Amino acid sequence: MRIGNVALSSPFVVAPMAGMTDTAFRRLVKRHGGCGLVVTEMVSSEGLVRGIDRTLEYAEYTEEERPVSIQIFGGDPQKMAAAAQVVEGMGADIVDVNMGCPVPKIARHSAGCSLMREPSHAAAIIAAMSRAVRIPVTVKMRAGWTDDERNAPLLAKMVEDAGAAAVAVHGRTAAQSYSGFADWDLVAQIADALSIPVFGSGDCLEPTQVIERIDAGVEGVLVGRGVLRNPWILAQAADLGAGRPARPVTLADRGRFLLDYIHLLENERVYEPAGFRHVAGLGMPPAARGSHDRWVINKLRALGSWYTKGLDNGSHLRTAINAAESLTELRDLIEAFFNPPTGQTSRPSTDRVAAVQA
Ligand SMILES: Cc1cc2nc3c(=O)[nH]c(=O)nc-3n(C[C@H](O)[C@H](O)[C@H](O)COP(=O)(O)O)c2cc1C
């Protein structure tokens, strides 16, 4: 399948998730296979245009993640067009527009999901961006702002006419936030009405659900929280889609993922004085190393809150991760939890985690 001129090897996509889908996480998911596209965390158009280091960091990606879509947010058509040019200049394959974020900090500036309340303005943004860049411009939206304003079908058609190359719809309203369920009937209805590819998003926590959604008529599926809990979900969905049983994931595999994530993060965002590009492990002064470790620990805490859901003794692991004060401590407790000594058949007890902590 394709989005504009970009070929996707699979219809399964890592959904954009602020604070979570950083380049290290995306790389690890991609390495497992089954993933056709990764989307960055949302990035401020204002920050991109002004060249703010912090913003540029959120947009970082590596070659092995391709094809990569960089998601931007903002409400000013000219600035969004200029930001799309920055994204294109960075070599990204696709630029995606966030029309789904309900968080007031974003939505009150005529950005994120509040754009759904101004469909003509939203379409003007897409038209300006489409004129400004050659890479595909895509849109991610919700079902609407409230239950009384479920206008995704209208907005999707308008952005298609304005030049969008694909649309993704999370089938909840902004008012719902994450309560209730995503309305996949609405998503299927939009997919039916548009000629560009339509992706659906919401509530795919198991690989079987990903396949069911594809079978219901969308072009592709964005998986968000499911991939944070189980980074193998896209690979497993691809197995099922190919008629194979979903690959098993052992406890040791799950532990290895966290250790690999720490390893990649340790080598991330190591600043060169003049730019946003990082250089693996070189030249970082000791003080910066300390704060970098803290950043890695915080990233592990953020992932831990999702990754431990559904695991036996997961809440204990979560507590232990949150209490860890160094990367060594973090590694040790991950080893102890996921790699019990040979001969131990049951999952490691919380005492082992506690013992590591002590
Ligand atoms: C922690 C978190 C951060 C998110 N950040 C973004 C974001 O930056 N941009 C966006 O379009 N959607 C964002 N989303 C929404 C997801 O992309 C997705 O549409 C939503 O979670 C529903 O899919 P799921 O049930 O598979 O998680 C975020 C979701 C979560 C849980």
PDBQT file of the ligand as one rigid body, heavy atoms in Angstrom, charges set to zero:
ROOT
HETATM    1  C1  LIG A 401       0.595   8.537  25.999  1.00  0.00    +0.000 C 
HETATM    2  C2  LIG A 401      -0.121   8.889  24.728  1.00  0.00    +0.000 A 
HETATM    3  C3  LIG A 401       0.328   9.953  23.948  1.00  0.00    +0.000 A 
HETATM    4  C4  LIG A 401      -0.323  10.284  22.757  1.00  0.00    +0.000 A 
HETATM    5  N1  LIG A 401       0.174  11.288  21.988  1.00  0.00    +0.000 NA
HETATM    6  C5  LIG A 401      -0.371  11.536  20.761  1.00  0.00    +0.000 A 
HETATM    7  C6  LIG A 401       0.216  12.472  19.878  1.00  0.00    +0.000 A 
HETATM    8  O1  LIG A 401       1.250  13.091  20.179  1.00  0.00    +0.000 OA
HETATM    9  N2  LIG A 401      -0.380  12.687  18.672  1.00  0.00    +0.000 N 
HETATM   10  C7  LIG A 401      -1.523  12.002  18.306  1.00  0.00    +0.000 A 
HETATM   11  O2  LIG A 401      -2.026  12.220  17.206  1.00  0.00    +0.000 OA
HETATM   12  N3  LIG A 401      -2.088  11.104  19.124  1.00  0.00    +0.000 NA
HETATM   13  C8  LIG A 401      -1.532  10.844  20.313  1.00  0.00    +0.000 A 
HETATM   14  N4  LIG A 401      -2.067   9.870  21.115  1.00  0.00    +0.000 N 
HETATM   15  C9  LIG A 401      -3.232   9.109  20.634  1.00  0.00    +0.000 C 
HETATM   16  C10 LIG A 401      -2.793   7.810  19.942  1.00  0.00    +0.000 C 
HETATM   17  O3  LIG A 401      -2.038   8.053  18.791  1.00  0.00    +0.000 OA
HETATM   18  C11 LIG A 401      -3.996   6.920  19.593  1.00  0.00    +0.000 C 
HETATM   19  O4  LIG A 401      -4.748   7.530  18.571  1.00  0.00    +0.000 OA
HETATM   20  C12 LIG A 401      -4.901   6.650  20.782  1.00  0.00    +0.000 C 
HETATM   21  O5  LIG A 401      -4.146   6.296  21.917  1.00  0.00    +0.000 OA
HETATM   22  C13 LIG A 401      -5.909   5.519  20.488  1.00  0.00    +0.000 C 
HETATM   23  O6  LIG A 401      -5.241   4.359  20.101  1.00  0.00    +0.000 OA
HETATM   24  P1  LIG A 401      -4.901   3.141  21.109  1.00  0.00    +0.000 P 
HETATM   25  O7  LIG A 401      -6.178   2.693  21.723  1.00  0.00    +0.000 OA
HETATM   26  O8  LIG A 401      -4.266   2.121  20.183  1.00  0.00    +0.000 OA
HETATM   27  O9  LIG A 401      -3.962   3.673  22.134  1.00  0.00    +0.000 OA
HETATM   28  C14 LIG A 401      -1.451   9.550  22.327  1.00  0.00    +0.000 A 
HETATM   29  C15 LIG A 401      -1.904   8.489  23.121  1.00  0.00    +0.000 A 
HETATM   30  C16 LIG A 401      -1.261   8.154  24.287  1.00  0.00    +0.000 A 
HETATM   31  C17 LIG A 401      -1.765   6.984  25.098  1.00  0.00    +0.000 C 
ENDROOT
TORSDOF 0
